[in-house]
Amino acid sequence: MRALVLIALFGAAPACGGLRQAARFEGDPRAGATRPESVRESVDLPAGHDRLGRVTARCTALPEGAALEGVWASDAGCSEALLTRALVERAARVGGEVLVGRACESRASKRAGAADVVCEADVARRSAHAPPTLLATGAAVAYPLDEPPAYESWRVRLEVSRRGRVQRAARRVELVGELAVMPVTHVVLGEVVARCEAGCSERGARHALRIAAARLGASDAVGIRCVGQGSGWECVGTAAGPEVEEPEVAVAR
């Protein structure tokens, strides 16, 4: 039997320069990475496929109104959807084509009111001996190409300063827009800084800033300015929303 190779551990310093990893893989990788958007999902190991190993990802879901100073963007935006995207990306990097038996669970966190969310799955790839006529197996996994890679959220820290007395419930990040100038109808909810030292793109830092704005209940991130810093990026902006919330917006959360 081949010895299992530990590819990456949470918080460890991998060969790629000590970058924080979104997911870890334990197993036997195959040559030739696949595309994340082509990875599929199956309950059981499909016929004609070999199991390569197991992939795991985790984040900490913060309670409503939690302080965001120094928080990782992955925790500010923690969800099963984010973790699944992290699994898909890691599986694709080791040559995987199918996630098998994906399961997620929440566990009590050491942080008051928070929950540690863990998702894991087996990784499989079509066997070299499988017939060429074997069709793609399993259901497609939702992997939005209009967003930066999920792993970048594990490399961006947030600094958030709430402002004013206006308190809003958190909303989904996809409901947060970007504006160049503050509308006269809006009020400021907070100032946000998203910063990564390395291993992220400007797009990833901007998205992390919007994650923080969403936690503040903002409808928009205003006046975002980004600058490269060494191998990383820093973005700053203002979280804002209408002084009077529209009822249909609240329902959409």
Stockholm file with secondary structure:
# STOCKHOLM 1.0

chainA/1-253         MRALVLIALFGAAPACGGLRQAARFEGDPRAGATRPESVRESVDLPAGHDRLGRVTARCTALPEGAALEGVWASDAGCSEALLTRALVERAARVGGEVLVGRACESRASKRAGAADVVCEADVARRSAHAPPTLLATGAAVAYPLDEPPAYESWRVRLEVSRRGRVQRAARRVELVGELAVMPVTHVVLGEVVARCEAGCSERGARHALRIAAARLGASDAVGIRCVGQGSGWECVGTAAGPEVEEPEVAVAR
#=GR chainA/1-253 SS CCCCEECCCTTSCCTTTSCCCSEEEEECCCSSCCCGGGCEEESSCCTTEEEEEEEEEEEEECCTTCCCTTEEHHHHTCCHHHHHHHHHHHHHHTTCCEEEEEEEEEEECSSTTCEEEEEEEEEEEECTTSCTTCCCCSEECCCCTTSCCGGGGGGCEEEEEECSSCCCCCCCGGGCEEESSCCTTEEEEEEEEEEESBSCCHHHHHHHHHHHHHHTTCSEEEEEEEEEETBEEEEEEEEEEESSCCHHHHHTC
#=GC SS_cons         CCCCEECCCTTSCCTTTSCCCSEEEEECCCSSCCCGGGCEEESSCCTTEEEEEEEEEEEEECCTTCCCTTEEHHHHTCCHHHHHHHHHHHHHHTTCCEEEEEEEEEEECSSTTCEEEEEEEEEEEECTTSCTTCCCCSEECCCCTTSCCGGGGGGCEEEEEECSSCCCCCCCGGGCEEESSCCTTEEEEEEEEEEESBSCCHHHHHHHHHHHHHHTTCSEEEEEEEEEETBEEEEEEEEEEESSCCHHHHHTC
//
